[in-house]
Amino acid sequence: MTRIIGIDPGLVHTGWAVIDSIGSERKYVASGKIEPKRDAPLAARLAFIFDNLGTVIDLWKPDEFAIEYTFVNKNPTTTLLLGHARAAAILAAGTREIPIFEYEPNKIKKAVSAAGHADKSQIMGMIKILLPAANPKSADEADACAVALAHSNMSRF
């Protein structure tokens, strides 16, 4: 069995999901989101992500850590800020010596739904099929479930 934590990083909401991967079987364990105060300074938000994700990691003890890779969008400032959130999350795993795997958004979508350009509703539908015990309360949690599932599927090959 391999326990995987999937992360959908963000400065406003960082989604996380833990699944167990046993051969071709996937089992939902837990999920949630980390929400720093929107009006907090950048350093405080990053520390909040690092500390709270560290608590989640210490609680669920994943063997592997999978995170969505940042893509460059139209606004370079937004991309840079998202990169900071990713770094805080990666440090939470790295300081605990957990192997880190990064995946591009379209590869995650393709691994979960067979379509590299699937929309949020398609991903949510596949999460319900592939992880019936999961009941993500936000898109961030659903995306984190997708990241964990994608890693589980791709790491087998």
Residue pairs with C-beta under 8 A, 6 or more apart in sequence:
1 20
1 21
1 22
2 20
2 21
2 22
2 63
2 64
2 152
2 155
3 18
3 19
3 20
3 21
3 29
3 60
3 61
3 62
3 63
3 64
4 18
4 19
4 20
4 21
4 62
4 63
4 64
4 65
4 66
4 148
4 151
4 152
5 16
5 17
5 18
5 56
5 57
5 60
5 62
5 64
5 65
5 66
5 93
5 148
6 16
6 17
6 18
6 19
6 66
6 67
6 144
6 145
6 146
6 147
6 148
6 149
6 150
6 151
7 14
7 15
7 16
7 53
7 65
7 66
7 67
7 68
7 89
7 144
7 147
8 14
8 15
8 16
8 68
8 140
8 141
8 143
8 144
8 146
8 147
9 49
9 67
9 68
9 70
9 82
9 85
9 86
9 88
9 89
10 82
10 85
10 140
11 36
11 42
11 45
11 46
11 49
11 81
11 82
11 84
11 85
12 35
12 36
12 38
13 33
13 34
13 35
13 138
13 140
14 33
14 34
14 35
14 49
14 53
14 85
14 89
14 140
15 31
15 32
15 33
15 136
15 138
15 139
15 140
15 141
15 142
15 143
15 144
16 31
16 32
16 33
16 34
16 53
16 56
16 141
16 144
17 28
17 30
17 31
17 134
17 136
17 141
17 144
17 145
17 147
17 148
18 29
18 30
18 31
18 56
18 60
18 62
18 148
19 26
19 27
19 28
19 29
19 131
19 145
19 148
19 149
19 152
20 26
20 27
20 29
21 27
21 152
21 155
24 156
26 130
26 131
26 149
26 152
27 131
27 133
28 131
28 132
28 133
28 134
28 145
29 60
30 60
31 134
31 136
31 141
31 144
31 145
32 56
32 141
33 138
33 140
33 141
33 144
34 48
34 49
34 52
34 53
34 56
36 44
36 45
36 48
36 49
37 44
37 45
37 48
40 48
42 81
42 84
45 85
46 84
46 85
46 87
46 88
47 88
49 85
49 88
49 89
49 92
50 88
50 89
50 91
50 92
53 88
53 89
53 92
53 93
54 92
54 95
54 96
57 65
57 92
57 93
57 96
57 98
58 96
62 98
63 98
63 99
64 98
64 99
64 101
64 151
64 155
65 90
65 93
65 98
65 99
65 100
65 101
66 100
66 101
66 102
66 103
66 147
66 148
66 150
66 151
67 86
67 89
67 90
67 100
67 101
67 102
67 103
67 147
68 86
68 102
68 103
68 104
68 105
68 108
68 143
68 147
69 102
69 103
69 104
69 105
70 79
70 82
70 83
70 86
71 79
71 104
71 105
72 79
73 79
90 100
93 100
94 100
101 151
101 155
103 111
103 147
103 150
103 151
103 154
106 116
106 117
107 116
107 150
107 154
108 143
108 146
108 147
108 150
109 115
109 116
109 117
109 118
109 123
109 146
110 116
110 118
111 149
111 150
111 153
111 154
112 118
112 123
112 126
112 127
112 130
112 146
112 149
112 150
112 153
113 122
113 123
113 126
115 122
118 126
120 139
120 142
123 142
123 143
123 146
124 136
124 139
124 142
126 146
127 134
127 136
127 142
127 145
127 146
127 149
128 134
130 149
131 145
131 149
134 145
136 142
136 144
136 145
